[in-house]
Amino acid sequence: MKPHFIHKITILLLSCLAGISCTEPYALQTNTFEDALVIEATITNEFKKQEIKLSRTYRFEENGPSFEAGATVYIDDNQGHQYPFEEVSGKYVSTSEFQALPSRNYTLHITTNEGKSYSSAPEMLTAVNEIQSIVPEVVTKEGIRGVEMNVNSFDPNNTSKYYRFEYEETYKIITPFWDPDRAIVLPPAEEGGPEQIGLIPREGESKVCYSTDPSNSILLANTSGLSEDRVHFPIRFISNKNSIIMHRYSILVRQYVQNLAAYTYYKTMKELSGSGSILSQHQPGFFSGNIRSATNPDEKIIGFFDVSTVSSKRIFFNYEDIFPGEPQPPYFDPCEIRVWGLCFVPENPECKGAQLLSAVRSNTLLYLDHYYNTAGNYNVYKMVPPACGDCTTFSSNIKPSFWID
């Protein structure tokens, strides 16, 4: 979430500068900067290897956060159990699988490579509340027609109340202008002649692909003001013109039950990422979570150690299931078919031999079809942009293990 937050601030500041009508280029830089440890730590009731992320705050002009390497990280509980973590690919992963259990207090401990120590307040696992259903509904929002996914759950004990959601969406891509052959450049047929174009079979799947995108915003729900602990949360809206639902779509939703302190922390973070607080004259002060320095009580730390129950559910649907009889959304990229002749006569507008050979050599256009011109003295090729003829140029041809057609 932090990269998304920083990106949003950058966009807002750039918009503000544009509104001032500056005539000279302005290099956005940080005038004041305070280095702080950023901690992303949530453990759940899932039996798995738990993960914790440590990084540092960074300036606007920098590319992104830097991983806090070399730290010693572990969690312990009030029954004497300790769960150590180790560095794995830019994050800290527990050395063994474990799950948070009810009626235990868990505490996070971190010692950085510089010897600075931090620990969290003891946290206890929240109540369990399973997702009952995810229901797609056709709605119109702000004049845009589309499908909205609503998450439904119910806690009859009225003890959950505070919720955070994440989702991961996966969608099927079918290339609209695919051919089993691909074009290659061949040597001239005769000495001194032009290069030629040949066709060879494609290798690997390139017609059907699958893309997966995670949610990138803070999604919260609160039932504390309601008569019952019943959630009906609109987690995702997709326009009926959006390419990601043109064939088959799936969404996996994760519902975290939080305590009031965790919910308040994420709610404050969400509010700080809104446009109203970033450029206002009265900036909110630094907000802290439940993690403190053991050596410097005044040190600022960004993060919260969250111990949450989690429930997950996945649904699939096809476009025609939601919008029966309606035309599909447009493809991801414009798919203009270019018709170029493999000839070199400047007076003939169909002759694009040099451009055609260059496009084939560089893969900036892909082969779709060919035929002889009316006189039968040269080949005419139909070519398409790479994304329109090979979905692996922007997606993956590996079918996810969970996918159901």
C-alpha positions, 0 to 999 in steps of 0.5 A: 500500500505504501508505494500506492500512497506515495504515488498518489501524493506525487500526482497531487503535487504535480497537479497543484504545480500545473494549476500554478501555470509554471512556465519552467520545468520544475524538478519535484524534490523533498525539502524536509525528510525524516527517515523512518522504519516502515513495518507491514505485519499481519499474521492470521489464523491460517496455518502457513508461513507468515510474512512481514515486510520492513522498509524505509520511508523515501523521498519523492525524487527516489524510485521507491522504498528500500528493503530493510535488510539484515534485521532479526525478526521474531514473534512470541506469545504469552505461552512461551512459544517463539516464531523466528523469521528469515529474509526471503526475496525482499521480505521476512518469512517465518521459518516454519508454518504456524497460525495465530490461535485464540486466547493468546497474546502475540508480540512482534520483535525487530532488531535492525542491522544497526542494533535498534530494537522495536517491539509491538504491543501484545495483540490477540486474535480477533473473532472468526467471521466467514465470507458467505458469498460474493455476488456480482450485480449489474449497476450504474454508478456515476452514469457508468454501467457495469458489474459490482461485486458485493461481499456478504458475511454475518456474525451472529455473535455481533463481535467482529464489527471491523473489517479490512478487505483485499482482492486479487482479480484474474482474467482470461485473455484471448488474442483477437488476431492470432495465427499459428505461424510467425514471420521471419526474414529470409536471405534474398532469393537471388544475389543482389535481390531483396530479403524475403519473408518466411513462415515458421510455426509458433512455439508455445501458447500465445493465443490464450493468456491470464493476467492477475492484478492485486487490489491497491487501495485500503478497503474497510467496513465497519458495522459497529453502528448497525443493529447486527454484524452483517456485511454487504460491502461493494468491493469492486466495480468494473465498467461493462466496457472494461477489457478485463471482463470480455471473456472470463473473470475471477476475483478472490476476496480476503476478509480480515476481521480487525480490532478497533485499534487496527481499524483506526490505524488503517482508516487514518492511513486511508484518510491521509492518502485522500486529496483533502488532507495532502494539500490542506493548510492544516496537515495532520500530525504523524500518526503511529501504530502499536510498535515502539522503539525500545531505545528511543521512545520518541522515534517515529515508526510507521506500521501496525502489528495486526493479528487477524482472522481471515476468510477468503472466497473466489468466484468466476463469471463469463461476460455473457453470464452478466451481460447476456446478448450484449457486445463484448468490451473492446480489446486491450489495445487498438488492433489496426490491420496493416496491409503491406506489399513486399515490393519496392516500387515507390510509385505503388502505395501498397509497396512497403517492403522496407517497412515490412522487413523492418517490422518483422525483424524487430517484432513491432508487427506480427503476421496475420495472413498473406496473399498475392496481389492482383497481378500475382507478382508480389505477396501482400501481408496483413500485419497486426500490433504485437498485443493483438497477435500474441498475448504473451507480449503483455500477459502470461500464458501459464494457466493458474492452478485454481482456474476453472473454465 
